């Protein structure tokens, strides 16, 4: 059976208005409910006396548990664990595993997150003996290979960004932001001019204000102009003598490149401040443009975005920080240096360093994966990745702008941002559209962000999506727009085909129930 018909994602040909009324009932009827539509919790499956294992009696003397563990650490009976058979355990968790959605199963168009495919060769490399098993306390003389990997990864990232030095220590993008602002703080304090404000454009990533505040600065907001970029006149007025720097996301969260970035950097530097760039959107720049070349002093990178290491699930992530020469003395300790004899060492003798921001040297396994990705692609491959990501985003934008409002009508970079303005007139908002998209077999886009676009639909296809997959996604979005025109209540009740109906997300966020309790 044709894949499009099986999933009922394409009720009409591209560019044609589908006959929505005919298809709605058929779509629901064609959706086959899973045999475990409302899967019980493993605790609810439990029955007293059941066991998933039967062990033979021990025929050797046992060691007293209390002597082995220590007094007070041994309990003869442990209550509260589910009692289930092996078959129930296997089927329960296997069924749950089939519910998951990720980059291995389909398009993950979350804007601002760069959810690209993670090549399996990277996983193989990171699991090699000596890389996966080396302990961070192993002497330097026995970890030369690992230190070389870290040194080479830092060198590659410095070359890609044009910066002079890199620290791989930060464990995630937000910690990279924090580290970058702490470096600015340390540098200005060393100059005897610490200052107290950081400027953050309204098109910046959402964690930027928090990072600046945690670093001890007060945040001032900079408004965007009609093109969605930093307003130079607004910036000029805001750059008073107490401003330490500007936190800029480029391309910004609208997916728009700050074309006046050189003028912005020059203006900040002329007033004695420093320019921090949030590099989470580097998937639109790698191999094409280097932040150092347009005046950036410090930036962080998201290895779990731009360089294809696993993303989400609580981590681990990696948010290296790259700096110009003037900020290099303040980098976290230790740094990894190459001695004159070619060996590698950890340098702790850095009196101006801001100190550690992460245990040991960062999340080593993530760095290994990123370096494998960089070396496998090479300069030409990395540039091609960037060009494909930008092409895909513009393709999606051009195919949807006649049915969804485009607040900033211009070419985008790696992501595009629509508004639900047209659909809101029918009582349907961005979250409702996202819920309906689940019925079509796609993970939703990012909803209601960036905040400067009311009812934002933020879509980032990355370079991983083929044209065929993008066409399926586009036609699903067009079909939803047509459904809203004909029958808004149908979309408002979505999703219709999932095992669990629409959740009360507000209550779940404000009053989460994180553990099971018997009634």
Beta strands, then each sheet from edge to edge (+ up, - down):
strand 1: 165-167
strand 2: 197-201
strand 3: 218-222
strand 4: 243-249
strand 5: 274-279
strand 6: 298-301
strand 7: 321-323
strand 8: 335-338
strand 9: 344-347
strand 10: 416-419
strand 11: 446-447
strand 12: 456-459
sheet 1: 1+ 7- 6+ 5+ 4+ 2+ 3+
sheet 2: 8+ 9-
sheet 3: 10+ 12- 11+
end
